[in-house]
Amino acid sequence: MAEIAAYAGQWDADSRNVSRQLGAIARTWADDLQKELQSMDAATPEEQQELASQRAKCCLFSMYAIMSYAGSAELSIEDTRQLCNLSLLAESNRMFEETTSYETAVRQLTVITQEVLTARLSELLACINQDPKMLTASVRLILQQTPDSLQWKAIRYSNVETSCFESVSPDGDLYTVNLLKGTVLFNGLPPSRLPSSILYHPLYIRCFADRNFEVIRKSAKLETIRSIRGCLYTFVLASSQRLIIEEVHPDTDVVFELLDGTSKEVEKWGSQLPIRLQTMHSHWICRSPPSGLNCEYWQEITLGGTLRVGCEVMLHSLKERKYNKIPGVLKRFDIETKRWEVTIASGRILRIKPENLQARGLILANHFKQDAVPFVVLRPKIFNQREIHFFLCNVINRDGTDEWHCFRIPIHLQLENIELSVLQRQLFVFDKLERVPQKSYQKSHPLRVLEKFESHRFTHAFRPAEPGHTSIILEFSR
């Protein structure tokens, strides 16, 4: 129908409008499929087949839309913009890995759309020379991180203008586009798939299974050409065969690096973690804090919920002013009076309300950069399940020693899109994972009884954050 309407549209304006409307419908279908493609997983052969079929349909709808611009009716600026977009979208989805039932239709329509684009080429080139920015917008449909500052230059061969354009970004990357073919090159190469050296790496298999990505090479990194559920991923295989995988959150500039959680490597850095946290989670380290989270913030943590037995505190806002600003140590919490027993320097024990106590804040350690506060989040093993279950941070004690603290995130805050600042501001009121030495099980009769039900290797011990709780909660894995 679009082709017939486009033919009649050479003489009749109403037919031309019908042709454009039909083309817009096909473009909408293609865009809807493109959104589905970005969220699809291809971990199994069946899913890979479904992905290939969806890409083939997206290619077909893009080419149906191109056919609505056939004929000799003059193109508007918007028509030119749409043709640029459609040419690149059709080509980017034309290469699918699996055999599909749409192959014959794709080949036939490719010939027809090439004729349409060839006939319209002079108009396309004229409009792009007037407004090169439309080419930047089209390339961004394929490569999401395309910068706005590209200055396009037409490529000439033997002093003859071609259908190709090129531009060098401020970072030195070369972008090349062939409008007639719809090809987009990044540094001279089209988007490609990850190499087998990465696909079969144990760390990659652990978190990404059989999933593959379209990537471009940026310096030494391979970067996904589009975001996967809002995040970009980069891959580097070092000469030592160490695989470095980063997850980039473009909206917040947060970058997580995947720690090696394979059975051999996790022992090198995570031996202090319980076995379940080693094997049942993926581990992502953020070496640089997001905007607004820094060392100064952490030094000011004085939440009442951090009050625990043995905690060093400062007394304040008391009616007896002589005790204000006097340091002390929490001895125990009296549930009946709801007051803490505090031992001050003179040895005297005072009974103080929690609101008159200020816990000493913890200062996070800094091992990587002077302005960085590294932390680790534990999530489900599959890469695109981003709910944070545990939060690890390295803290410096008053005596100068440092140790990693592991906090369990409550279920109601285990949300995929939760802001890290929300978690970090509440961190010290979450239950903290405690390490119970095996000797404790040998000395304690109750623990020896519990050992009959579940090995201590699979038992988690948590210290509740609420004031007054001096006991430890044991949690079995089953």
PyMOL commands that set and color helices and strands:
alter all, ss='L'
color gray80, all
select helices_A, chain A and resi 2-8+13-39+45-67+77-94+103-119+121-130+133-140+196-199+202-208+266-270+275-279+295-299+304-306+321-323+354-356+411-413+420-429+438-443+445-453+456-458
alter helices_A, ss='H'
color red, helices_A
select strands_A, chain A and resi 153-157+160-168+174-178+183-186+192-193+214-218+221-224+232-237+243-249+254-258+281-286+312-315+327-334+339-344+349-352+357-359+363-364+375-380+390-396+402-408+432-434+460-463+473-475
alter strands_A, ss='S'
color yellow, strands_A
deselect
rebuild
show_as cartoon
